[in-house]
């Protein structure tokens, strides 16, 4: 579960609703001081939200980019139906395409974190010409690591059994925290709890199954978007997709590769300054 480095928005950033052809989505949007060099659309991961990118808003807007971080359908502050079919990957990819259209700035720099990388990849496969670049952050070529698959299967089973009582699932998850786990601040604890309760259980069930069953689509992506600049960014350790697996994916894609030293699955939250610098450098080059 990604944890934002802070919860307050920086200057020139606002929380608003993005109206699209596929409904409204909650977003954080940051604007540069002058004319934008481009627009970046940031798609969060499993159990995540737009807040996971708060640390990137200020440095990326200072680098000249307009940044739009979204809550996906059924995530946190974006509404969604109690219907697993609404969260099939092709429908979530259609949401990303609608969001890209709604920012009304031509092709955008697309970034997907973790599960968001799989969804972003699916969006690019459908319409590669809608994007200037694709960054897969802490997201791999296929399903997550086997150990994480087992954890995700347990969570999906709990949600199927108790999803109408998200509080019960939350308490069960907290009971599984290893002894000695550092305590989050009261403000962050309250946010994580509220975000969990605001997320539609059917969204988590459907996307959890995607993490478990995703096929390797690297060759398909390369064939569909051979000229699209691609970037694989990760921490130096990753429990969902081992780093060597992402190294290999980058090589197969002919992608630019960045490893943010000292971070794990969420470099966007763990070292936003270094992550933003790497992203801006890649976008500047394209």
C-alpha positions in Angstrom: 0.0 0.0 0.0 1.6 3.3 -1.1 1.9 6.0 1.5 2.1 9.6 0.5 5.0 11.5 1.9 2.6 14.3 2.9 -1.1 15.1 2.4 -1.1 18.9 1.8 -1.0 20.1 -1.8 1.8 22.4 -2.9 1.4 25.9 -4.4 -0.2 26.0 -7.8 -1.8 22.6 -7.2 -5.6 22.1 -6.8 -8.0 19.2 -6.2 -10.8 19.1 -8.7 -13.0 16.9 -10.8 -12.0 16.0 -14.3 -15.0 15.7 -16.6 -14.6 13.1 -19.3 -16.7 11.2 -21.8 -16.6 8.3 -19.3 -17.7 10.3 -16.2 -16.0 12.4 -13.6 -12.7 11.5 -11.9 -11.1 13.1 -8.8 -7.7 14.6 -9.7 -4.9 16.7 -8.3 -3.6 19.1 -10.9 -0.4 21.2 -10.7 0.5 24.0 -13.2 3.9 25.5 -14.0 4.5 29.2 -13.6 4.7 29.7 -17.4 3.6 27.9 -20.5 3.7 24.1 -19.9 6.4 22.0 -21.7 3.8 19.3 -21.8 1.1 17.5 -19.7 1.7 14.4 -17.7 -1.1 12.0 -16.6 -0.3 9.9 -13.6 -2.2 6.6 -12.9 -2.0 5.1 -9.4 -1.6 1.4 -8.4 -3.6 -1.2 -6.5 -5.1 0.2 -3.3 -3.6 3.5 -4.3 -4.9 7.0 -5.3 -3.8 10.4 -6.7 -2.3 11.2 -3.3 0.5 8.8 -4.0 1.9 11.4 -6.4 1.7 14.5 -4.1 5.4 14.5 -3.7 5.9 14.8 -7.5 3.6 17.7 -8.1 5.8 20.6 -7.0 9.1 19.4 -8.6 7.5 18.4 -11.9 5.5 21.7 -12.2 8.7 23.6 -11.3 10.4 21.7 -14.2 7.7 23.2 -16.5 5.1 20.4 -16.7 1.4 20.4 -16.1 0.7 17.4 -14.0 -2.7 15.6 -13.5 -2.8 12.7 -11.0 -6.1 10.7 -11.0 -8.1 8.5 -8.8 -9.2 5.7 -11.1 -12.8 4.5 -11.3 -13.9 3.2 -7.9 -10.7 4.5 -6.2 -10.9 6.8 -3.2 -12.7 9.9 -4.4 -13.8 8.7 -7.9 -17.1 7.0 -7.9 -17.7 3.5 -9.4 -20.4 0.9 -9.5 -20.6 -2.3 -7.4 -20.0 -4.4 -10.5 -16.7 -6.2 -11.1 -17.3 -6.0 -14.9 -16.8 -2.2 -14.7 -13.2 -2.7 -13.7 -12.1 -5.0 -16.5 -8.8 -3.9 -17.8 -10.1 -2.8 -21.2 -12.7 -0.5 -19.4 -10.0 1.0 -17.1 -7.9 1.5 -20.2 -10.8 3.3 -21.9 -11.0 5.5 -18.8 -7.3 6.5 -19.2 -7.9 7.4 -22.9 -10.9 9.5 -21.8 -8.8 11.2 -19.2 -6.1 11.9 -21.7 -8.6 13.5 -24.0 -10.2 15.5 -21.2 -6.9 17.3 -20.3 -7.2 18.9 -23.8 -3.5 19.3 -24.5 -2.8 16.9 -27.3 -0.7 13.7 -26.6 0.3 13.4 -23.0 3.2 11.9 -21.1 1.5 8.8 -19.5 2.9 7.3 -16.3 1.4 4.2 -14.6 2.5 3.0 -11.1 2.3 -0.7 -10.4 -1.2 -1.9 -11.4 -1.5 1.5 -13.1 1.4 0.5 -15.4 -0.6 -2.5 -16.6 -3.7 -0.3 -17.2 -1.5 2.4 -18.9 0.0 -0.3 -21.1 -3.4 -1.4 -22.1 -4.4 2.1 -23.0 -1.3 2.6 -25.2 -2.0 -0.7 -26.9 -5.5 0.6 -27.9 -4.3 4.1 -29.1 -0.6 4.7 -29.0 -0.9 8.0 -31.0 -2.6 9.6 -28.0 0.6 9.6 -25.9 4.0 11.4 -26.2 5.7 8.9 -23.9 5.0 5.9 -21.6 6.6 5.4 -18.2 6.1 2.1 -16.4 7.0 2.8 -12.8 7.4 -0.3 -10.5 5.4 -2.3 -12.9 6.5 -5.4 -14.7 5.9 -7.4 -17.8 3.3 -9.8 -16.5 1.7 -11.0 -13.3 3.2 -10.1 -9.9 5.8 -12.3 -8.1 4.4 -15.6 -6.8 4.7 -14.7 -3.1 2.7 -11.5 -3.8 0.2 -13.4 -5.8 -0.6 -15.5 -2.7 -1.0 -12.4 -0.6 -3.3 -10.8 -3.2 -5.4 -14.0 -3.5 -6.0 -13.9 0.3 -7.1 -10.3 0.1 -9.4 -11.0 -2.9 -10.9 -13.9 -1.0 -11.5 -11.6 2.1 -13.1 -9.0 -0.1 -15.4 -11.5 -1.7 -16.4 -12.7 1.7 -16.6 -9.4 3.6 -16.5 -6.7 0.9 -19.7 -5.2 2.1 -17.9 -4.6 5.4 -14.7 -2.9 4.3 -14.0 -2.0 7.9 -13.8 -5.7 8.8 -11.3 -6.3 6.0 -9.2 -3.3 7.1 -9.0 -4.5 10.6 -8.1 -8.0 9.4 -5.3 -6.5 7.3 -4.0 -4.5 10.2 -3.9 -7.6 12.3 -1.5 -9.1 9.8 1.0 -6.3 10.2 4.4 -7.7 11.4 5.2 -7.0 15.0 7.3 -3.9 15.3 5.9 -2.2 12.2 6.7 1.5 12.5 3.6 3.5 13.3 2.4 6.1 10.7 1.4 9.5 11.9 -2.2 9.9 13.1 -3.0 12.1 10.0 -1.6 9.4 7.6 -3.4 6.6 9.5 -6.7 8.4 9.2 -6.1 9.1 5.5 -5.2 5.5 4.7 -8.2 4.2 6.5 -10.5 6.7 4.8 -9.1 5.9 1.4 -9.6 2.2 2.0 -13.2 2.7 3.0 -13.8 5.0 0.0 -12.6 2.4 -2.5 -15.2 0.1 -4.1 -14.5 -3.5 -3.1 -15.4 -4.8 -6.6 -12.7 -2.6 -8.0 -10.1 -4.2 -5.7 -11.4 -7.7 -6.5 -11.3 -7.2 -10.3 -7.9 -5.4 -10.3 -6.4 -7.9 -7.8 -7.2 -10.7 -10.2 -5.5 -8.7 -13.0 -2.3 -8.5 -10.9 -2.5 -12.3 -10.4 -3.3 -13.2 -14.0 -1.7 -10.6 -16.3 0.0 -12.1 -19.3 3.3 -10.9 -20.7 2.4 -8.2 -23.2 5.9 -6.7 -23.8 6.1 -8.0 -27.4 2.6 -6.8 -28.1 3.4 -3.3 -26.8 6.6 -3.1 -28.8 4.7 -4.1 -32.0 1.9 -1.7 -31.3 4.0 1.3 -30.4 7.5 0.8 -31.8 8.2 4.6 -32.0 6.7 5.6 -28.7 9.5 6.6 -26.2 9.3 4.2 -23.2 10.8 4.5 -19.7 11.0 1.8 -17.0 11.5 3.3 -13.6 11.7 1.5 -10.3 13.3 1.4 -6.9 16.4 -0.7 -6.2 14.3 -3.3 -4.5 10.8 -4.4 -5.4 8.6 -7.1 -3.9 5.9 -7.1 -6.6 8.1 -7.4 -9.6 11.8 -8.2 -8.9 14.2 -5.6 -10.3 15.9 -8.0 -12.7 12.5 -8.7 -14.3 12.1 -5.0 -14.9 15.6 -4.7 -16.2 14.8 -7.4 -18.8 11.5 -5.8 -19.7 13.3 -2.5 -20.4 15.8 -4.2 -22.6 13.1 -6.0 -24.5 11.3 -2.7 -25.0 14.4 -0.7 -25.9 13.3 1.5 -23.1 15.1 4.1 -21.0 15.9 2.6 -17.6 16.0 4.4 -14.3 16.6 2.9 -10.8 16.0 5.3 -7.9 18.6 4.2 -5.3 17.4 3.6 -1.7 13.7 3.1 -2.7 11.4 0.2 -3.1 8.0 -0.2 -4.7 7.0 3.5 -4.5 9.9 5.7 -5.5 7.3 8.4 -6.2 6.6 8.6 -2.4 9.9 7.4 -1.0 12.2 9.8 -3.0 10.0 12.2 -4.9 12.8 14.6 -5.7 15.0 12.0 -7.4 12.0 10.4 -9.1 10.7 13.8 -10.5 14.2 14.7 -11.7 14.4 11.4 -13.7 10.9 11.9 -15.1 11.5 15.5 -16.2 14.8 14.5 -17.8 13.1 11.8 -19.8 10.2 14.0 -20.8 12.6 16.9 -21.7 14.3 14.5 -24.2 11.0 13.8 -25.9 
